[in-house]
Amino acid sequence: MTDEDRSKKKQDRESDFQEVYKAWGSAEAEVIKSFLKSHDIPCLFTGLVVQSVHPFSMDGLGEIKILVPKKDYSLAKKLLESHQVE
């Protein structure tokens, strides 16, 4: 499989998902993932920086986008909004 094939396969897989939340660190992202998983909603993380290499957030660089399947987006959004801490 070529790099181009892998890239296309990754894009196809991610097109079935929609961003539901932006976390500002791996700890927050893991809490959100655990919360969604407890409601049987799988998720993926995407970001610009590998958090284990550069565990910081600056100007959005350390932001982690949390993606859920499009079919679960509405429920995930409602659950996260209902448990949002000010």
C-alpha positions in Angstrom: 0.0 0.0 0.0 1.4 3.4 -1.0 1.5 6.5 1.1 -1.1 8.0 -1.1 -3.4 5.0 -0.6 -2.9 5.2 3.2 -3.7 8.9 3.2 -6.9 8.4 1.2 -8.0 5.6 3.5 -7.4 7.8 6.5 -9.4 10.7 4.9 -12.2 8.3 4.1 -12.3 7.0 7.7 -12.2 10.5 9.2 -15.0 11.7 6.8 -17.4 9.4 8.7 -16.6 11.4 11.9 -17.4 14.9 13.0 -15.7 17.2 15.5 -17.6 17.4 18.7 -15.2 19.0 21.1 -11.7 20.7 21.4 -9.6 19.8 24.4 -6.5 21.7 25.5 -4.4 18.8 26.7 -4.3 15.0 26.8 -5.8 14.8 30.3 -8.9 16.7 29.3 -9.2 14.7 26.1 -9.0 11.4 28.0 -11.7 12.5 30.4 -14.0 13.4 27.5 -13.2 10.1 25.7 -14.0 8.1 28.8 -17.2 10.0 29.3 -18.3 9.4 25.7 -17.2 5.7 25.9 -19.4 5.3 29.0 -22.4 6.3 26.8 -21.2 3.8 24.0 -19.9 6.6 21.7 -16.5 5.9 20.2 -14.2 8.7 19.4 -10.9 9.6 17.7 -8.4 12.3 18.5 -6.6 14.5 16.0 -4.2 17.3 16.6 -1.1 19.0 15.3 1.4 18.0 18.0 2.1 14.6 19.6 1.2 15.3 23.2 3.7 12.9 24.6 6.5 14.7 22.9 5.3 18.3 23.5 2.9 18.2 26.5 1.8 21.9 26.3 -0.7 24.1 24.6 0.2 27.4 23.0 -1.7 29.3 20.4 -3.9 26.3 19.6 -0.8 24.1 18.9 -1.6 21.6 21.7 -5.3 21.5 20.9 -6.8 18.0 20.5 -9.9 17.7 18.4 -12.3 15.0 19.5 -14.2 13.3 16.7 -17.3 11.1 17.0 -19.2 9.1 14.3 -21.6 11.4 12.5 -24.5 9.2 13.6 -23.6 9.8 17.3 -22.8 13.6 16.9 -26.1 15.0 18.2 -26.2 12.7 21.3 -22.5 13.4 22.1 -23.0 17.2 21.8 -26.0 17.1 24.1 -24.2 15.0 26.7 -21.2 17.2 26.7 -23.3 20.4 26.9 -25.3 19.0 29.8 -22.2 18.2 31.7 -20.2 21.3 30.9 -18.4 22.9 33.8 -18.2 26.7 33.9 
